[in-house]
């Protein structure tokens, strides 16, 4: 038999139980680890590039670019009509100088042969070299600058499909000289022995200009050596002379390449909220600023000076009052 008093005495206090329960919960419950959530803001923040990912991305992207570019139907009739229209437009504005430049440079064998190799090689070598330089020296600006380049190339594919254009050397009755075929040099992928491997009617826009201008601007904005900036400024100018001299492009194709680059830079600016060269040079690791703040020694609060003879506060002494108080 259990009395009512025993039951009451044995009944635990709700307040005590709640306190104990909460205490036990704090001690036994595992602490929750906050996982970083992927947000749009985090995706738009520059991150340190990873070498293996960048190599794979560049290789796959160029493979897709070549695949799509060559998959565009070779609309020969439309491409030749567009070439005649471009040539007529340049005559109208008084800037049809490509044929004159083509014949003048072709008369100097060593010069035109050098330009053939320039057209075939530097387009890839310089662009990859600038990407490697950005990866090593400017990792914080790499992603934004790479995005501008990739967007420039992507929008060029639309131009190849919408506006097929034959290069000047393939115009019927244009009087241009195909310098690669004439001098038997290893040159353009759209000429000579490689003409069956690439779409020959994808001249607008000129990615030789788009890529070279991307390289030149990147070097001019980020390089510190004056000679490097000078070379960066001269590179797209020299490329323009080469594409005209070899009769691979009209100068209006170069304008199309500049427009594509303007789109690429604008897209990069819209995504990262800044031009690539204005972003920080290095990528700060997440939590670095917080760890530095925690490691920083606490600042000492300056002690207030007290007048001479005054007792320190909190010493337990009472101020002496008047006698008899």
Secondary structure, 3 states (H helix, E strand, C coil): CCCHHHHHHHCCCHHHHHHHHHHHHHHHCCCCCCCCCCCHHHHCCCCCCCHHHHHHHHHHHHHHHHHHHHHCCCCHHHHHHHHHHHHHHHHHHCCCCHHHHHHHHHCCHHHHHHHHHHHHHHHHHHHHHHHHHHHHHCHHHHHHHHHHHHHHHHHHHHHHHHCCECCHHHCCCCCCCCHHHHHCCCCCCCCHHHCCCCCCCECCCCHHHHHHHHHHHHHHHHCCCHHHHHHHHHHHHHHHHHHHHCCCCCHHHHHHHHHHHHHHHHHHHHHHCCCHHHCCCCCCCCCHHHHHHHHCCCCCCCCCCCCCCCCCCCCCCCCCCCCCC
